[in-house]
Amino acid sequence: MARTVSIGNQDFKTIIENHYFYVDKTDFIREWWDNGDTVTLITRPRRFGKTLAMSMVEAFFSIEYANCSDLFDGLSIWQEERYRELQGTYPVISLSFANVKDTNYQNTREKLCQLIASEYARHSYLLEGNYLTEQEKDTFRRKAASMGDVDATLSINQLSEYMCRYYGKKVIILLDEYDTPLQEAYVHGYWEELVLFTRNLFNATFKTNPYLDRGLMTGITRISKESIFSDLNNLEIVTTTSVKYQDSFGFTEQEVSDALEEYGLSEKEREVKDWYDGFAFGKNTSIYNPWSIVNYLDKQVFGPYWANTSSNRLVGKLIREGSKAVKLIMEDLMCGKSFRTDIDEQIIYDQLNWSETAIWSFLLAGGYLKIRRYETGMTEFGDWVQNYELILTNFEVKVMFRNMIRNWFKTSSTDYNDFVKAMLQGDVEAMNTYMNWICETIFSSFDTGKRPSDRTEPERFYHGLVLGLMVDLNDRYYITSNRESGFGRYDVQMEPRRTEDDAILLEFKVRNPKKEHSLEETLHNALAQIEDRDYAAGLRQRGIEEKRIRKYGFAFEGKKVLIG
């Protein structure tokens, strides 16, 4: 009989004791311990079993689980005597920043301090007896949500000392989802404040801590050393391209095949692969997203389970506010194409506003893109470069991006849908009405916020509009933008998939007050450019008659648009 699937359960002890569905990942314990690294940071996409792995590590090493050796009976780690002797023998400090998702620094700092204070409360037995001096007991009692920076940043270091003294053994420190509050800080604009606090906390916890035996951290991204890990030269960083622990997070193809067989779903293996395979860690290029697999096993219905979780806000912001080049690449990705780029696995959040490399690096780390192939080598100038060919990870991710793009227009969905209908019907008056309402409602949401919309080229907006058309009209049109045709590069081409539909060409222009006296003149120039550069040439060559090619100019001035 197939085991019960417990959705969202990340507590190792609960899963094992209740015989819930579990894929044995205890070999990670052996590999991590044998590697002997002082502090390890492992980055993996969200919902890839990081929290469950940390719970497993805690249950294996912590003295608090000394009487729970039966949890590992029958699992891989229990096959060797030397590991059976390790179970339940270490003092462990365990923290998770997964739920620190606040919109301002004050609340974030307070929540981090509260988490630390809760860990102190869990070890309140240290106040008993004479293990601590009276001064140390006072320091212990000051650990609260309202504590000052000095108490907060030294707190884990001090707790390590107290526990080491009590147990006569150095501690293991586990920190899950270390970068969650830092991502929120970037999104909400308090990055610099939080970085300073976090850097001091991590330095005292993992660098200048003589009471630390080993440390293990998990997160989604490898934030640059200069940002928060300065002076932490004992840190072993394991990213998605590293061979270490390549099978420890996510499900391998064999593990998925075994699970499908257990639940009588072996005939669905091909579809499961299309939906949820495609992640690549180290040399293993066939890793499945575990969150979606367990949801599929439970519901036996295909869907974007991983992609529909609530952590796509930053991804949406980066693409929506991204440059023309970013959106053009997204168009290709949505059409199943790949692109080539440099990648820097050290995410520098300050660069996400302007560096396309930083954006693609972030999407790769987050699991939204996968590496198809890569090349390394030395340039003629002596620089070492790594060039990656990237593509969307799988069908589930593609569905996620479709939904994300649709949501860009959610606040003006009625006007947007009416504009699309008017364009297909050739109703220029209605197109003008609805597009002006759309611009008034959502135009500024495509800006980075660094400058006013009326001074920004509207490319961010109208290439976002193109992505929206690609998503909503994919069944009727092949939609491309910024491609060569005739004697130039058209803005948007909509080539019909059905013989009864007309082809459509769109040209966007921003009014230049120095050269154009009115928005009407800008519109005239846009339409003239379509004709002068013969943008319809490619469509005619593919057998579409001139009378079936509709041409529209869009003239922009701030949030005002004139279509003709």
C-alpha positions as CSV (number, residue, x, y, z in Angstrom):
1,M,0.0,0.0,0.0
2,A,1.3,3.4,-1.0
3,R,2.4,5.7,1.9
4,T,0.4,8.8,2.7
5,V,1.7,12.0,1.1
6,S,1.9,14.8,3.7
7,I,1.9,18.1,1.8
8,G,4.0,20.8,3.3
9,N,5.4,18.8,6.2
10,Q,9.0,19.7,6.7
11,D,9.7,18.1,10.0
12,F,11.8,14.9,9.6
13,K,10.7,13.3,12.9
14,T,7.0,13.7,12.1
15,I,7.4,12.3,8.6
16,I,9.3,9.2,9.7
17,E,7.2,8.5,12.8
18,N,4.0,8.6,10.7
19,H,5.4,6.7,7.8
20,Y,4.6,9.5,5.4
21,F,6.1,9.4,1.9
22,Y,9.8,10.1,2.1
23,V,12.7,9.8,-0.3
24,D,15.9,8.7,1.7
25,K,18.3,11.6,1.5
26,T,20.4,10.6,4.6
27,D,23.5,10.1,2.4
28,F,23.8,13.9,2.6
29,I,24.7,13.5,6.3
30,R,27.6,11.2,5.4
31,E,28.8,13.3,2.6
32,W,28.7,16.6,4.6
33,W,30.4,15.1,7.6
34,D,33.1,13.4,5.7
35,N,33.9,16.6,3.7
36,G,34.9,18.2,7.0
37,D,34.2,21.8,5.9
38,T,33.9,24.2,8.8
39,V,31.0,26.3,7.4
40,T,29.0,25.2,4.3
41,L,26.5,27.3,2.4
42,I,24.3,25.3,0.0
43,T,22.1,27.2,-2.5
44,R,19.1,25.5,-4.1
45,P,15.8,26.8,-5.5
46,R,12.9,27.2,-3.2
47,R,10.8,24.2,-2.3
48,F,13.7,21.8,-2.9
49,G,13.9,20.1,0.4
50,K,16.3,22.4,2.2
51,T,14.3,22.8,5.3
52,L,13.5,19.1,5.5
53,A,17.2,18.4,5.1
54,M,18.1,20.8,8.0
55,S,15.5,19.1,10.1
56,M,17.0,15.7,9.2
57,V,20.5,16.9,10.1
58,E,19.3,18.3,13.5
59,A,17.5,15.1,14.3
60,F,20.7,13.1,13.5
61,F,23.3,15.2,15.4
62,S,21.4,17.0,18.2
63,I,21.7,15.8,21.8
64,E,18.0,16.5,22.1
65,Y,17.4,13.6,19.7
66,A,19.7,11.2,21.6
67,N,16.8,8.8,22.3
68,C,15.4,8.9,18.7
69,S,17.9,6.7,16.9
70,D,14.9,4.6,15.6
71,L,14.2,7.5,13.2
72,F,17.1,6.4,11.1
73,D,16.5,2.7,11.3
74,G,16.4,1.3,7.8
75,L,17.8,4.5,6.2
76,S,21.0,4.6,4.3
77,I,23.0,6.5,7.0
78,W,22.3,3.7,9.5
79,Q,24.2,1.1,7.6
80,E,27.6,2.1,9.1
81,E,28.5,1.7,12.7
82,R,30.6,4.9,12.9
83,Y,27.6,7.0,12.0
84,R,25.3,5.2,14.4
85,E,27.7,6.3,17.1
86,L,27.5,9.9,16.0
87,Q,23.7,10.2,16.3
88,G,22.4,12.4,19.1
89,T,25.9,13.5,20.4
90,Y,26.2,17.2,19.5
91,P,24.8,20.4,20.9
92,V,22.9,22.0,18.0
93,I,21.7,25.6,17.5
94,S,19.0,25.7,14.8
95,L,17.5,28.8,13.2
96,S,15.4,29.5,10.2
97,F,14.9,32.9,8.5
98,A,12.2,31.5,6.2
99,N,9.4,33.6,7.6
100,V,11.2,36.9,7.9
101,K,9.4,38.7,5.1
102,D,8.7,42.2,6.2
103,T,8.5,45.5,4.3
104,N,10.8,47.6,6.5
105,Y,14.0,47.2,8.4
106,Q,12.7,47.8,11.9
107,N,10.2,44.9,11.7
108,T,12.8,42.6,10.0
109,R,15.4,43.3,12.7
110,E,12.9,42.8,15.5
111,K,11.7,39.5,14.0
112,L,15.3,38.3,13.6
113,C,16.0,39.2,17.2
114,Q,12.8,37.4,18.3
115,L,14.0,34.2,16.5
116,I,17.3,34.4,18.3
117,A,15.5,35.0,21.6
118,S,13.3,32.0,21.0
119,E,16.4,29.8,20.5
120,Y,17.8,31.2,23.8
121,A,14.5,30.3,25.5
122,R,14.8,26.8,24.1
123,H,18.1,26.5,26.0
124,S,17.0,28.2,29.2
125,Y,18.3,25.2,31.2
126,L,21.7,26.9,30.8
127,L,20.6,29.4,33.5
128,E,20.4,26.6,36.0
129,G,23.4,25.7,38.2
130,N,26.8,27.4,38.0
131,Y,27.7,27.0,34.3
132,L,27.2,30.7,33.7
133,T,28.5,33.6,35.8
134,E,26.0,36.1,37.1
135,Q,27.1,38.6,34.4
136,E,26.6,35.9,31.7
137,K,23.1,35.2,33.1
138,D,22.3,38.9,32.8
139,T,23.5,38.8,29.2
140,F,21.4,35.7,28.6
141,R,18.3,37.3,29.9
142,R,18.8,40.4,27.7
143,K,18.2,38.4,24.5
144,A,14.8,39.7,23.4
145,A,13.2,41.1,20.4
146,S,14.1,44.6,21.6
147,M,17.8,43.9,22.3
148,G,20.5,46.3,20.9
149,D,22.8,45.6,18.0
150,V,25.7,44.5,20.2
151,D,23.6,41.9,22.1
152,A,22.0,40.7,18.8
153,T,25.1,40.3,16.6
154,L,27.0,38.5,19.4
155,S,24.1,36.4,20.5
156,I,24.7,33.2,18.6
157,N,28.5,33.4,19.4
158,Q,27.7,33.7,23.1
159,L,25.1,30.9,23.0
160,S,27.7,28.7,21.4
161,E,30.1,29.4,24.2
162,Y,27.4,28.6,26.9
163,M,26.4,25.4,25.3
164,C,30.0,24.3,24.7
165,R,30.7,24.8,28.3
166,Y,27.6,22.9,29.4
167,Y,28.1,19.9,27.2
168,G,31.9,20.0,27.0
169,K,31.7,19.9,23.2
170,K,31.7,22.4,20.4
171,V,28.3,23.1,18.7
172,I,26.8,22.6,15.3
173,I,25.0,25.7,14.0
174,L,22.2,25.3,11.4
175,L,20.8,28.3,9.6
176,D,18.0,27.7,7.1
177,E,16.9,30.2,4.4
178,Y,19.6,32.8,5.3
179,D,18.8,35.0,2.3
180,T,15.0,35.3,2.6
181,P,15.1,38.6,4.7
182,L,17.8,40.0,2.4
183,Q,15.7,39.4,-0.7
184,E,12.8,41.2,1.0
185,A,15.2,44.0,1.9
186,Y,16.1,44.5,-1.7
187,V,12.5,44.5,-2.9
188,H,11.4,47.0,-0.2
189,G,14.4,49.3,-0.2
190,Y,16.2,48.7,3.1
191,W,19.1,46.6,1.7
192,E,22.0,48.6,3.1
193,E,20.7,48.7,6.7
194,L,20.0,44.9,6.8
195,V,23.3,44.0,5.1
196,L,25.3,45.8,7.9
197,F,23.4,44.0,10.6
198,T,23.6,40.6,8.9
199,R,27.3,40.9,8.1
200,N,28.1,41.6,11.8
201,L,25.9,38.7,12.9
202,F,27.4,36.2,10.4
203,N,30.9,37.3,11.2
204,A,30.5,36.7,14.9
205,T,28.6,33.4,14.4
206,F,30.6,31.7,11.8
207,K,34.0,33.4,11.6
208,T,35.1,34.6,15.1
209,N,33.5,31.7,17.0
210,P,35.9,29.3,18.7
211,Y,33.0,27.3,20.0
212,L,31.8,26.3,16.5
213,D,32.4,22.7,15.3
214,R,30.6,23.0,12.1
215,G,28.0,25.3,10.5
216,L,25.5,24.6,7.7
217,M,23.6,27.3,5.9
218,T,21.0,27.1,3.1
219,G,19.4,29.6,0.8
220,I,18.3,30.3,-2.7
221,T,21.1,32.6,-3.7
222,R,24.8,33.0,-3.1
223,I,24.9,36.7,-2.1
224,S,28.3,38.2,-2.9
225,K,31.0,37.9,-0.3
226,E,31.6,41.6,-0.3
227,S,28.0,42.1,0.8
228,I,27.6,39.9,3.8
229,F,30.4,37.3,4.0
230,S,33.4,39.7,4.2
231,D,36.3,38.1,6.2
232,L,34.4,34.8,6.3
233,N,37.2,32.8,4.6
234,N,36.2,29.5,6.1
235,L,33.0,29.3,4.0
236,E,32.5,26.5,1.5
237,I,29.9,27.6,-1.0
238,V,28.0,25.0,-2.9
239,T,25.8,26.3,-5.7
240,T,23.7,24.6,-8.3
241,T,26.7,24.2,-10.6
242,S,28.8,22.4,-7.9
243,V,29.3,18.6,-7.9
244,K,29.1,18.4,-4.1
245,Y,25.7,17.3,-2.9
246,Q,24.3,17.2,-6.4
247,D,21.8,14.4,-5.6
248,S,21.0,15.6,-2.0
249,F,18.2,18.1,-2.9
250,G,15.4,17.4,-5.4
251,F,14.5,14.0,-6.7
252,T,16.6,12.0,-9.2
253,E,15.0,10.3,-12.2
254,Q,15.2,6.9,-10.5
255,E,13.7,8.3,-7.3
256,V,10.7,9.7,-9.3
257,S,10.3,6.5,-11.2
258,D,10.2,4.5,-8.0
259,A,7.6,6.9,-6.5
260,L,5.4,6.7,-9.5
261,E,5.5,2.9,-9.4
262,E,4.5,3.0,-5.7
263,Y,1.4,5.1,-6.5
264,G,0.5,3.2,-9.6
265,L,1.4,6.1,-11.9
266,S,4.2,4.6,-14.0
267,E,2.3,5.2,-17.2
268,K,2.5,9.0,-16.5
269,E,6.3,9.0,-16.3
270,R,6.8,10.8,-19.7
271,E,4.3,13.6,-18.8
272,V,5.8,14.0,-15.3
273,K,9.3,14.4,-16.9
274,D,8.0,17.2,-19.3
275,W,6.3,19.0,-16.5
276,Y,8.8,18.8,-13.6
277,D,12.2,17.6,-14.8
278,G,15.0,19.8,-16.1
279,F,16.8,21.1,-13.0
280,A,20.5,20.6,-13.1
281,F,22.8,20.3,-10.1
282,G,26.5,19.6,-10.7
283,K,26.8,17.0,-13.3
284,N,23.3,15.6,-12.8
285,T,21.1,17.2,-15.5
286,S,17.9,15.4,-14.6
287,I,16.7,16.6,-11.2
288,Y,13.0,16.9,-10.5
289,N,11.2,19.5,-8.4
290,P,10.2,17.7,-5.3
291,W,7.4,20.0,-4.3
292,S,5.5,19.4,-7.5
293,I,6.2,15.7,-7.5
294,V,4.7,15.2,-4.0
295,N,1.7,17.3,-5.0
296,Y,1.2,15.3,-8.1
297,L,1.5,12.0,-6.2
298,D,-1.2,13.3,-3.8
299,K,-3.6,14.9,-6.3
300,Q,-2.7,12.9,-9.4
301,V,-3.4,16.0,-11.5
302,F,-0.8,18.0,-13.4
303,G,-0.4,21.6,-12.4
304,P,2.2,24.3,-11.7
305,Y,2.5,23.5,-8.0
306,W,6.1,24.8,-7.5
307,A,5.6,27.8,-9.8
308,N,2.3,28.8,-8.0
309,T,3.9,29.2,-4.6
310,S,4.2,32.8,-3.3
311,S,7.8,33.6,-3.9
312,N,7.8,34.9,-7.4
313,R,7.4,38.6,-6.6
314,L,11.0,39.5,-7.1
315,V,11.2,37.5,-10.4
316,G,8.1,39.3,-11.7
317,K,9.6,42.7,-10.7
318,L,12.9,42.0,-12.5
319,I,11.2,41.0,-15.8
320,R,8.4,43.6,-15.7
321,E,10.8,46.5,-14.9
322,G,13.6,45.0,-17.1
323,S,15.0,46.6,-20.2
324,K,14.0,46.1,-23.8
325,A,16.8,43.5,-24.0
326,V,15.5,41.5,-21.0
327,K,12.0,41.4,-22.5
328,L,13.2,40.4,-25.9
329,I,15.1,37.4,-24.4
330,M,11.9,36.5,-22.5
331,E,10.0,36.5,-25.8
332,D,12.5,34.0,-27.1
333,L,12.4,31.9,-24.0
334,M,8.6,31.7,-24.1
335,C,8.9,30.4,-27.7
336,G,11.2,27.6,-26.5
337,K,14.4,29.2,-27.6
338,S,17.7,29.5,-25.7
339,F,20.1,32.4,-25.3
340,R,23.8,32.8,-24.4
341,T,25.1,35.0,-21.5
342,D,27.8,35.3,-18.9
343,I,26.8,34.2,-15.4
344,D,28.1,35.3,-12.0
345,E,27.0,33.0,-9.3
346,Q,27.7,35.7,-6.7
347,I,24.4,37.6,-6.7
348,I,25.0,41.3,-6.2
349,Y,21.6,42.7,-5.5
350,D,22.7,46.3,-6.1
351,Q,23.3,45.2,-9.8
352,L,19.8,43.8,-10.4
353,N,18.5,47.2,-11.3
354,W,20.8,47.6,-14.3
355,S,22.8,44.4,-15.0
356,E,21.2,41.9,-17.3
357,T,23.9,39.3,-16.3
358,A,22.8,39.7,-12.6
359,I,19.1,39.1,-13.6
360,W,19.9,35.9,-15.5
361,S,22.2,34.8,-12.8
362,F,19.4,35.3,-10.2
363,L,16.9,33.3,-12.4
364,L,19.4,30.5,-12.9
365,A,20.0,30.3,-9.1
366,G,16.2,30.3,-8.5
367,G,15.6,27.4,-10.8
368,Y,13.7,29.3,-13.5
369,L,16.4,28.8,-16.1
370,K,18.6,25.8,-16.7
371,I,22.0,25.4,-18.4
372,R,21.8,23.7,-21.8
373,R,25.5,23.9,-22.3
374,Y,28.4,26.1,-21.3
375,E,31.9,27.0,-22.4
376,T,34.9,28.3,-20.5
377,G,38.1,29.8,-21.7
378,M,40.6,32.7,-21.9
379,T,39.9,35.7,-24.0
380,E,42.6,37.4,-26.1
381,F,42.8,40.0,-23.3
382,G,43.6,37.4,-20.7
383,D,40.2,37.3,-19.0
384,W,38.7,34.0,-17.9
385,V,35.1,33.8,-19.1
386,Q,32.3,31.3,-18.7
387,N,29.6,31.5,-21.4
388,Y,26.3,29.8,-20.7
389,E,23.5,28.8,-22.9
390,L,20.2,29.0,-20.9
391,I,16.6,27.9,-21.5
392,L,13.4,27.7,-19.4
393,T,13.7,24.8,-17.0
394,N,10.5,23.0,-17.9
395,F,6.9,23.3,-18.9
396,E,5.8,24.2,-15.3
397,V,8.1,27.2,-15.3
398,K,6.8,28.3,-18.7
399,V,3.2,28.1,-17.3
400,M,4.4,30.2,-14.3
401,F,5.7,32.9,-16.6
402,R,2.5,32.9,-18.6
403,N,0.5,33.5,-15.4
404,M,3.0,36.1,-14.2
405,I,2.7,38.1,-17.4
406,R,-1.1,38.0,-17.4
407,N,-1.0,39.4,-13.8
408,W,0.9,42.5,-15.1
409,F,-2.3,43.6,-16.7
410,K,-4.6,42.4,-13.9
411,T,-5.4,45.9,-12.5
412,S,-6.6,46.9,-16.0
413,S,-7.7,43.5,-17.2
414,T,-11.0,44.6,-18.7
415,D,-9.4,47.5,-20.7
416,Y,-6.6,45.2,-21.8
417,N,-8.9,42.5,-23.0
418,D,-11.1,45.1,-24.8
419,F,-7.9,46.5,-26.4
420,V,-6.9,43.1,-27.7
421,K,-10.4,42.6,-29.1
422,A,-10.5,46.0,-30.7
423,M,-7.1,45.4,-32.4
424,L,-8.2,42.0,-33.8
425,Q,-11.4,43.7,-35.1
426,G,-9.5,46.7,-36.6
427,D,-11.4,49.2,-34.4
428,V,-8.8,52.0,-34.2
429,E,-11.1,54.3,-32.2
430,A,-11.7,51.7,-29.5
431,M,-7.9,50.8,-29.6
432,N,-7.1,54.4,-28.7
433,T,-9.7,54.5,-25.9
434,Y,-8.6,51.3,-24.2
435,M,-4.9,51.7,-24.6
436,N,-4.9,55.2,-23.0
437,W,-6.8,53.8,-20.0
438,I,-4.3,51.0,-19.8
439,C,-1.3,53.4,-19.9
440,E,-2.9,55.5,-17.2
441,T,-3.4,52.5,-15.0
442,I,-0.3,50.4,-15.3
443,F,2.3,52.2,-17.4
444,S,4.4,53.3,-14.4
445,S,4.5,49.8,-13.0
446,F,7.0,48.9,-15.8
447,D,9.4,51.6,-14.6
448,T,12.3,50.9,-12.3
449,G,11.3,53.8,-10.1
450,K,14.6,55.5,-10.7
451,R,13.1,58.2,-12.9
452,P,9.7,59.5,-13.9
453,S,7.7,57.6,-16.5
454,D,7.4,60.6,-18.9
455,R,11.1,60.8,-19.2
456,T,11.6,57.0,-19.7
457,E,11.5,55.4,-23.1
458,P,8.2,53.4,-23.1
459,E,10.1,50.4,-24.3
460,R,9.7,48.7,-20.9
461,F,6.0,49.0,-21.3
462,Y,5.4,48.2,-24.9
463,H,7.7,45.2,-24.8
464,G,5.8,44.1,-21.7
465,L,2.6,44.5,-23.8
466,V,4.2,42.3,-26.5
467,L,4.8,39.6,-23.9
468,G,1.1,39.9,-22.9
469,L,0.0,39.5,-26.5
470,M,2.3,36.5,-26.9
471,V,0.6,34.8,-23.9
472,D,-3.0,35.6,-24.8
473,L,-2.8,35.2,-28.6
474,N,-0.4,32.3,-28.8
475,D,-3.1,30.1,-30.3
476,R,-3.8,32.5,-33.2
477,Y,-0.5,34.3,-33.9
478,Y,3.2,33.9,-34.1
479,I,4.3,37.1,-32.4
480,T,7.9,38.4,-32.7
481,S,9.5,41.8,-32.1
482,N,12.6,43.8,-33.0
483,R,13.4,41.4,-35.9
484,E,14.8,42.3,-39.4
485,S,12.4,42.6,-42.3
486,G,12.7,44.7,-45.5
487,F,15.2,47.5,-44.8
488,G,15.0,47.7,-41.0
489,R,13.8,46.2,-37.8
490,Y,10.0,46.2,-37.1
491,D,8.8,46.6,-33.5
492,V,6.1,43.9,-33.5
493,Q,4.9,41.4,-36.1
494,M,1.9,39.2,-35.6
495,E,1.8,36.5,-38.2
496,P,-1.5,34.5,-38.2
497,R,-1.7,30.8,-37.6
498,R,-5.1,30.7,-39.3
499,T,-6.0,31.7,-42.8
500,E,-9.0,33.7,-41.7
501,D,-6.9,36.1,-39.6
502,D,-5.1,39.2,-40.9
503,A,-1.4,39.8,-40.2
504,I,-0.6,42.8,-38.0
505,L,2.5,45.1,-37.8
506,L,2.9,47.5,-34.9
507,E,5.4,50.4,-34.8
508,F,6.0,52.3,-31.5
509,K,7.5,55.8,-31.4
510,V,8.1,58.4,-28.7
511,R,7.4,62.0,-29.5
512,N,10.6,64.0,-29.9
513,P,9.5,67.6,-29.1
514,K,12.5,69.1,-30.9
515,K,11.6,67.4,-34.2
516,E,7.8,66.8,-34.0
517,H,5.3,69.5,-33.4
518,S,2.5,67.1,-32.3
519,L,1.7,63.5,-31.3
520,E,-0.1,63.3,-34.7
521,E,3.2,64.0,-36.4
522,T,4.8,61.3,-34.4
523,L,2.1,58.9,-35.4
524,H,2.5,59.9,-39.1
525,N,6.3,59.1,-38.8
526,A,5.6,55.7,-37.3
527,L,3.3,54.7,-40.1
528,A,5.7,56.1,-42.7
529,Q,8.5,54.1,-41.3
530,I,6.5,50.9,-41.7
531,E,6.1,51.7,-45.4
532,D,9.5,53.2,-46.1
533,R,11.4,50.3,-44.6
534,D,9.0,47.7,-46.0
535,Y,8.4,45.8,-42.8
536,A,5.8,43.8,-44.5
537,A,8.3,42.2,-46.9
538,G,8.8,39.1,-44.7
539,L,5.1,38.5,-44.4
540,R,4.6,38.8,-48.2
541,Q,7.5,36.3,-48.8
542,R,5.6,33.8,-46.7
543,G,2.5,34.1,-48.9
544,I,0.4,36.7,-47.0
545,E,-1.2,39.1,-49.4
546,E,-0.7,42.9,-48.9
547,K,-4.4,43.5,-48.4
548,R,-4.3,41.0,-45.4
549,I,-1.5,43.0,-43.6
550,R,-2.8,45.6,-41.2
551,K,-0.3,48.3,-40.0
552,Y,-0.7,50.4,-36.8
553,G,1.5,53.2,-35.5
554,F,1.6,53.9,-31.7
555,A,2.8,57.4,-30.7
556,F,3.7,57.9,-27.1
557,E,4.1,61.0,-25.0
558,G,4.4,60.1,-21.3
559,K,1.3,58.1,-20.5
560,K,-0.6,59.4,-23.5
561,V,-0.8,57.3,-26.6
562,L,-2.2,57.9,-30.1
563,I,-2.9,54.9,-32.4
564,G,-3.5,55.1,-36.1
